[in-house]
Amino acid sequence: MPEASYDLLLQEANRRGVDPDALADELLRTGLRASTGDLQSALAGLAELRTRLPDIDGVTLAREARTELEHRGA
């Protein structure tokens, strides 16, 4: 653990009045639980959004945009 991170851990443990090892364990468990839940929720949300979006052909979209810009410039 980098020294600055360890110092922060010690400061927070002292502030809370807990053992630094216990605080590190708590932070690790909390962080892993939160990130797993957030990731699963985000992936589910993206999958649901994807089902509502039309199929998009990027090349066709770019060609149409280029044509539109050329017509505006003419």
ZILINJO-V840264 format. One record per helix or strand. SS is the DSSP state (h for helix, s for strand). FROM is the first residue (numbers start at 1). TO is the last residue. If there is no record, write none. Layout:
BEGIN
SS/FROM/TO
SS/FROM/TO
END
This chain:
BEGIN
h/3/16
h/20/52
h/58/73
END
